[in-house]
């Protein structure tokens, strides 16, 4: 007995995540963009993280290995700080000299999908601060200095390459007769201060360097497309970036603009000829043809290879249908029997509750769609479509001495648009 082909149709979906960076200056508000992206990589299927694509400036250009090791990033923005008054030697309050306090606590911001407005949370914190201070030729400010290096050290009691507590050493320090470049790690939410040991008639910080750490959403749970959001820090005395009462900034705020773009993959391949499914009994047709023993059921498993990095759904349409199931129809259009369709997914793809997918029934109609999610990027892993004419249909389908054929069509859709 022959059962004719079942056509299988694929709908393929694509998707993706990205964050973006550049700088935009304003009179009283500085802005910088931060970019990252997620693209599934078959070489690292378990790496479910964004890749920060923001071009580095500042500290991480000096010590990229250190930044890579600690998964931090840095940017330099053109915010200057100028002393509004001379800094007196041995000033009693740290806020009357060179003091640095930055927002080291995690801050949250919401990014929204460009079309669906789906919200996701991004976290950021500042983990380092630096600049280049400029002042008078330090040999003129310090008595008894042998050279520029010793003059800088005597002016502040210790070299600026060595961070005052609670800040920490980062290895960055360059000097000239009238300037010193520095960068300090900021592990604690407290001010790091330098006390001038000699009068400093004027002082300027040429720019603002900061290092930051990100916690991004799980890209496998995000939709394809762009997400954007922003976080604004206040800059100035007693603000988020607080450099004391003397050093006043050229910009009163710093806004980080995030742009996330997600690029997912959903691809399903069936081997050539796999769209034609021929149902047979267990052990073949010999028992029926030779001894009249009706088979328990007819079935066929069809393998497909799936690549998926985000949530997707499956649905089927049938021709003909039998009740809530697909069906097969005889060549004379007299009889129909049920055709049950189910699916098994490879390891790494579960239902939305996180349960493995083994012979999960597929019913026709949009309202019967099944939803799945990958726990990591699944690359060309084998899944199975199961087709079966159930036992209760065997008696009406197979009659002694009656030769016939049954056929039907099943359209199977894998869809990333959920």
C-alpha positions as CSV (number, residue, x, y, z in Angstrom):
1,X,0.0,0.0,0.0
2,X,1.3,3.4,-0.9
3,X,0.7,6.7,1.0
4,X,1.7,9.7,-1.2
5,X,3.9,12.6,-0.3
6,X,3.4,15.1,2.4
7,X,4.8,18.5,1.4
8,X,6.7,20.3,4.1
9,X,7.1,24.1,3.9
10,X,9.7,26.1,5.7
11,X,9.5,29.7,6.7
12,X,12.9,31.0,7.8
13,X,13.4,33.8,10.2
14,X,16.4,36.0,10.8
15,X,17.2,38.2,13.7
16,X,20.1,40.2,15.4
17,X,21.6,42.6,18.6
18,X,24.0,45.6,18.5
19,X,25.2,48.5,20.8
20,X,26.7,51.8,19.1
21,X,29.4,54.4,20.1
22,X,30.6,57.9,19.1
23,X,30.8,61.3,20.7
24,X,28.5,64.3,20.4
25,X,29.4,67.5,22.2
26,X,27.0,70.1,23.5
27,X,27.4,73.4,25.3
28,X,26.3,72.2,28.7
29,X,25.7,68.5,28.1
30,X,28.2,65.9,26.7
31,X,27.0,62.8,25.0
32,X,28.7,59.6,24.0
33,X,27.3,56.5,22.3
34,X,28.1,52.9,23.3
35,X,27.6,50.1,20.8
36,X,27.6,46.3,21.0
37,X,26.2,43.5,19.0
38,X,25.1,39.9,19.2
39,X,25.6,37.6,16.3
40,X,25.5,33.8,16.9
41,X,28.8,32.2,16.3
42,X,29.0,28.4,15.5
43,X,32.5,28.4,16.9
44,X,31.3,29.5,20.3
45,X,27.7,28.3,20.6
46,X,27.5,28.8,24.4
47,X,28.7,32.4,24.2
48,X,25.4,34.2,24.8
49,X,26.8,37.6,25.3
50,X,27.0,40.9,23.5
51,X,30.2,42.0,21.9
52,X,31.0,45.6,22.7
53,X,31.9,47.3,19.4
54,X,32.4,50.7,20.8
55,X,35.8,52.1,19.6
56,X,38.0,52.5,22.7
57,X,39.6,55.8,23.6
58,X,41.5,56.7,26.8
59,X,42.8,54.0,29.1
60,X,42.0,50.9,27.1
61,X,44.1,52.1,24.2
62,X,47.1,52.2,26.6
63,X,46.6,48.8,28.2
64,X,44.2,46.7,26.1
65,X,45.2,43.4,27.7
66,X,44.2,44.7,31.1
67,X,40.8,45.8,29.8
68,X,40.2,42.5,28.0
69,X,41.2,40.5,31.1
70,X,38.7,42.4,33.3
71,X,36.0,42.9,30.6
72,X,36.0,46.6,31.0
73,X,35.9,49.4,28.4
74,X,37.0,53.0,28.3
75,X,36.1,56.3,26.7
76,X,37.6,59.8,26.6
77,X,35.2,62.7,26.4
78,X,36.1,66.4,26.0
79,X,34.9,67.6,29.4
80,X,37.4,69.9,31.0
81,X,37.7,70.9,34.6
82,X,39.2,74.3,35.5
83,X,40.1,75.5,39.0
84,X,37.9,78.5,39.9
85,X,40.5,79.6,42.4
86,X,44.1,78.9,43.3
87,X,44.7,75.7,45.3
88,X,46.4,76.5,48.6
89,X,49.2,74.4,50.0
90,X,48.1,71.9,52.6
91,X,44.5,72.9,52.2
92,X,42.4,71.5,55.1
93,X,39.5,70.2,53.1
94,X,39.9,67.6,50.3
95,X,37.2,69.4,48.4
96,X,39.5,72.5,48.1
97,X,42.1,70.6,46.0
98,X,42.2,67.6,43.6
99,X,39.5,65.2,44.6
100,X,37.7,62.5,42.5
101,X,34.5,60.7,43.3
102,X,32.7,58.8,40.5
103,X,29.5,56.7,40.3
104,X,30.9,53.2,41.0
105,X,27.5,51.7,41.9
106,X,25.5,49.8,39.2
107,X,23.0,52.0,37.4
108,X,20.1,50.6,35.4
109,X,18.6,51.9,32.2
110,X,15.9,50.6,30.0
111,X,16.4,50.1,26.3
112,X,13.4,49.7,24.0
113,X,12.9,47.7,20.8
114,X,12.6,50.0,17.8
115,X,9.2,48.7,16.7
116,X,7.6,46.5,19.4
117,X,8.9,48.8,22.3
118,X,9.8,45.6,24.2
119,X,11.9,46.7,27.2
120,X,15.1,45.3,28.4
121,X,17.5,46.3,31.2
122,X,21.1,47.3,30.8
123,X,23.4,47.9,33.8
124,X,26.6,50.1,33.8
125,X,29.1,51.2,36.4
126,X,32.2,53.3,36.3
127,X,35.3,51.4,37.3
128,X,38.1,53.9,36.5
129,X,38.9,57.6,36.1
130,X,41.7,59.6,34.6
131,X,42.8,62.7,32.8
132,X,45.8,64.9,32.2
133,X,46.3,67.8,34.6
134,X,48.0,71.0,33.4
135,X,49.5,73.8,35.5
136,X,52.5,76.1,35.7
137,X,55.9,74.6,35.1
138,X,56.2,72.5,38.3
139,X,59.9,73.4,38.7
140,X,58.7,77.0,39.4
141,X,56.2,75.8,41.9
142,X,58.3,73.5,44.0
143,X,61.4,74.4,46.0
144,X,64.3,72.0,45.9
145,X,63.2,69.8,43.1
146,X,65.9,68.2,41.1
147,X,63.9,67.5,37.9
148,X,60.3,67.5,36.6
149,X,59.6,64.1,38.0
150,X,60.6,64.9,41.5
151,X,58.9,68.3,41.2
152,X,55.5,66.6,40.4
153,X,56.0,64.2,43.3
154,X,56.9,67.0,45.8
155,X,54.0,69.1,44.6
156,X,51.4,66.5,45.6
157,X,53.4,64.4,48.1
158,X,53.5,61.4,45.9
159,X,53.6,60.6,42.1
160,X,50.1,60.6,40.4
161,X,50.8,57.2,39.0
162,X,50.2,55.9,42.5
163,X,46.5,56.3,43.3
164,X,45.3,57.5,46.7
165,X,43.1,55.1,48.6
166,X,40.5,53.8,47.9
167,X,41.5,54.2,44.3
168,X,44.0,51.7,42.9
169,X,47.1,51.8,40.7
170,X,46.6,51.1,37.0
171,X,50.1,51.6,35.7
172,X,49.4,54.8,33.7
173,X,51.5,57.9,34.3
174,X,53.3,60.3,31.9
175,X,54.6,63.7,32.7
176,X,56.1,66.9,31.2
177,X,57.2,70.1,32.9
178,X,53.7,71.4,33.2
179,X,51.4,68.3,32.9
180,X,50.8,64.8,34.3
181,X,48.6,62.0,32.7
182,X,47.1,59.5,35.1
183,X,44.4,56.8,35.4
184,X,43.1,55.2,38.5
185,X,40.9,52.2,39.2
186,X,37.8,53.1,41.3
187,X,36.6,50.0,43.2
188,X,34.9,51.9,46.1
189,X,32.3,54.6,46.4
190,X,34.5,57.1,48.1
191,X,36.6,60.1,47.1
192,X,40.2,59.8,46.1
193,X,42.1,62.9,46.9
194,X,45.5,64.6,46.4
195,X,46.6,67.4,48.7
196,X,48.8,70.1,47.3
197,X,52.0,70.6,49.3
198,X,52.8,73.9,47.5
199,X,50.5,76.6,46.2
200,X,49.0,75.8,42.8
201,X,48.0,79.1,41.1
202,X,45.8,77.3,38.5
203,X,45.0,73.8,37.5
204,X,43.1,72.3,34.5
205,X,42.1,68.8,33.7
206,X,42.2,68.5,29.9
207,X,39.6,65.8,29.4
208,X,37.6,63.1,31.2
209,X,38.7,59.5,30.8
210,X,36.5,56.8,32.3
211,X,36.4,53.0,32.3
212,X,33.1,51.3,32.5
213,X,31.6,47.8,32.9
214,X,28.4,46.6,31.3
215,X,25.8,43.9,32.1
216,X,23.7,43.4,29.1
217,X,20.5,41.4,28.7
218,X,20.5,37.7,27.5
219,X,20.3,38.2,23.8
220,X,18.6,34.8,23.3
221,X,15.6,36.3,25.0
222,X,15.5,39.4,22.8
223,X,13.7,40.0,19.6
224,X,15.5,40.8,16.4
225,X,16.2,44.5,15.7
226,X,17.4,47.6,17.4
227,X,17.1,48.6,21.0
228,X,18.0,52.0,22.3
229,X,18.1,53.9,25.6
230,X,20.2,56.4,27.5
231,X,21.6,57.1,31.0
232,X,22.6,60.6,32.1
233,X,25.2,61.3,34.9
234,X,25.5,64.8,36.5
235,X,28.9,66.4,36.5
236,X,30.1,69.0,39.0
237,X,30.4,69.6,42.7
238,X,28.3,67.0,44.7
239,X,27.1,65.4,41.5
240,X,27.7,61.9,40.1
241,X,31.2,62.9,38.8
242,X,32.3,65.0,41.7
243,X,35.8,66.6,41.5
244,X,35.4,68.8,44.5
245,X,34.4,72.5,45.0
246,X,37.3,74.0,43.1
247,X,37.4,72.1,39.9
248,X,34.4,73.1,37.7
249,X,33.4,71.2,34.6
250,X,32.8,72.5,31.1
251,X,29.7,70.3,30.8
252,X,27.1,69.8,33.5
253,X,26.1,66.3,32.4
254,X,27.3,63.2,30.6
255,X,24.8,61.1,28.7
256,X,25.6,57.5,27.6
257,X,23.4,56.6,24.6
258,X,23.0,52.9,24.0
259,X,21.9,51.4,20.8
260,X,21.5,47.6,20.8
261,X,21.0,45.7,17.5
262,X,20.2,42.0,17.6
263,X,21.0,39.6,14.7
264,X,19.5,36.2,15.3
265,X,19.6,33.1,13.2
266,X,16.7,30.7,12.4
267,X,17.4,28.3,9.7
268,X,15.9,24.8,9.0
269,X,17.3,22.4,6.4
270,X,15.8,19.2,5.2
271,X,17.8,16.8,3.0
272,X,16.9,16.6,-0.7
273,X,13.7,14.5,-1.1
274,X,12.8,14.9,2.6
275,X,9.7,16.8,1.6
276,X,8.2,13.5,0.4
277,X,7.2,11.3,3.4
278,X,6.0,7.8,2.8
279,X,4.3,6.1,5.8
280,X,4.9,2.4,6.4
281,X,4.2,0.0,9.2
282,X,6.8,-1.3,11.6
283,X,8.6,-4.1,9.8
284,X,7.1,-3.2,6.4
285,X,4.0,-4.5,4.6
286,X,4.7,-8.2,4.4
287,X,2.6,-9.3,7.4
288,X,-0.4,-7.6,5.8
289,X,0.2,-8.7,2.3
290,X,1.0,-12.3,3.1
291,X,-1.0,-13.0,6.2
292,X,-3.6,-10.3,6.4
293,X,-2.3,-9.1,9.8
294,X,-3.3,-5.5,10.0
295,X,-0.4,-3.3,11.2
296,X,-0.7,-1.4,14.5
297,X,0.0,1.9,12.9
298,X,1.7,3.7,10.0
299,X,4.5,6.1,10.7
300,X,7.6,7.8,9.4
301,X,10.2,10.0,11.1
302,X,11.6,12.9,9.1
303,X,14.9,14.5,10.3
304,X,15.6,18.2,9.9
305,X,18.6,20.3,10.9
306,X,17.9,23.5,12.8
307,X,20.1,26.5,13.6
308,X,18.5,28.8,16.2
309,X,19.7,31.6,18.4
310,X,16.3,33.0,19.6
311,X,12.8,32.1,20.4
312,X,10.6,30.8,17.6
313,X,7.3,29.1,17.0
314,X,6.1,26.2,15.0
315,X,2.7,25.7,13.4
316,X,1.2,23.4,10.8
317,X,-1.6,23.6,8.2
318,X,-3.2,20.5,6.7
319,X,-5.0,19.4,3.7
320,X,-7.3,17.6,4.4
321,X,-8.0,17.8,8.2
322,X,-9.9,15.5,10.4
323,X,-11.3,17.2,13.5
324,X,-8.4,18.8,15.4
325,X,-5.9,16.7,13.6
326,X,-4.4,16.5,10.1
327,X,-5.7,13.8,7.9
328,X,-5.2,11.6,4.8
329,X,-7.8,11.0,2.2
330,X,-8.3,8.0,-0.1
331,X,-8.0,8.3,-3.9
332,X,-11.8,8.2,-4.3
333,X,-12.4,10.9,-1.7
334,X,-14.6,8.5,0.3
335,X,-12.7,8.0,3.5
336,X,-10.4,10.1,5.7
337,X,-8.2,9.0,8.5
338,X,-6.3,11.0,11.2
339,X,-2.6,11.9,10.7
340,X,-0.9,12.8,13.9
341,X,2.1,15.1,13.7
342,X,4.6,15.8,16.5
343,X,8.1,17.2,16.9
344,X,11.2,16.4,18.9
345,X,13.9,19.1,19.2
346,X,17.6,18.7,19.7
347,X,19.3,19.3,23.0
348,X,19.6,23.0,23.7
349,X,16.1,23.8,22.5
350,X,13.2,23.6,25.0
351,X,9.7,24.8,25.4
352,X,9.2,28.2,27.1
353,X,9.0,26.4,30.5
354,X,12.5,25.0,29.9
355,X,11.4,21.4,29.4
356,X,12.9,19.1,26.7
357,X,10.8,18.7,23.6
358,X,10.1,15.1,22.9
359,X,7.2,14.1,20.5
360,X,5.3,17.3,21.3
361,X,2.0,17.2,19.3
362,X,1.5,19.7,16.5
363,X,-2.1,20.7,15.8
364,X,-3.3,22.6,12.7
365,X,-4.1,26.3,13.0
366,X,-2.4,29.5,14.1
367,X,-3.9,29.2,17.6
368,X,-2.2,25.9,18.1
369,X,1.3,27.2,17.5
370,X,4.1,25.8,19.8
371,X,6.8,28.1,21.2
372,X,10.4,27.2,21.8
373,X,13.6,28.8,23.0
374,X,17.3,27.9,22.8
375,X,19.4,27.8,25.9
376,X,22.5,28.5,23.7
377,X,23.1,28.9,20.0
378,X,22.1,25.6,18.3
379,X,23.9,25.2,15.1
380,X,22.7,22.6,12.5
381,X,21.4,20.2,15.2
382,X,19.1,17.4,14.2
383,X,15.4,17.5,15.2
384,X,12.6,15.1,14.1
385,X,9.1,15.5,12.7
386,X,7.0,12.4,13.6
387,X,4.1,11.4,11.3
388,X,1.7,8.6,12.4
389,X,-1.6,7.2,11.4
390,X,-2.8,6.1,14.8
391,X,-4.0,2.5,15.7
392,X,-7.7,3.5,15.8
393,X,-7.6,4.5,12.1
394,X,-6.1,1.2,10.9
395,X,-9.4,-0.8,10.6
396,X,-11.2,1.8,8.4
397,X,-8.1,2.4,6.4
398,X,-7.1,-1.2,5.6
399,X,-9.8,-3.5,4.4
400,X,-9.0,-7.1,3.1
401,X,-9.0,-7.3,-0.6
402,X,-9.3,-3.5,-1.0
403,X,-6.4,-1.7,-2.7
404,X,-6.2,2.1,-2.3
405,X,-3.9,5.0,-1.6
406,X,-4.2,7.8,0.8
407,X,-2.6,11.2,0.5
408,X,-2.4,14.5,2.2
409,X,-0.4,17.7,2.7
410,X,1.2,19.1,5.8
411,X,2.7,22.6,5.7
412,X,5.2,23.0,8.6
413,X,6.2,26.5,9.5
414,X,9.2,27.5,11.7
415,X,8.7,31.2,12.4
416,X,11.0,33.6,14.3
417,X,8.3,36.3,14.3
418,X,6.5,35.6,17.6
